Amino acid sequence: MHTVQLEQLVQKLQTLPPQRVSEVEDFIDSLHQRERLASTQAALNAAETLLEEIWGNADDAHYDRL
C-alpha cells in the first residue's frame, strides 16, 4: 500500500468517534481472519490432493477397510 493511501486512511480514522474506530478495527480483524482461513483451506486442499495420490491406490486398498 502506498504511503499516501495510509496517510489518507489515518486522517479519516482520526475524524471518527472512538466507537467507530473500534468498529473499523473489528472489520480489519475480520479481514485478517478471512485471509488466514483462506490460506489454511488452500493448504488443506493441497495436502488432501497429495495424500489422495499417495494413499488412493489399489495396492493399499485393503487398508481402506480398516
Buried (B, 14 or more C-beta within 10 A) or exposed (E): EEEEEEEEEEEEEEEEEEEEEEEEEEEEEEEEEEEEEEEEEEEEEEEEEEEEEEEEEEEEEEEEEE
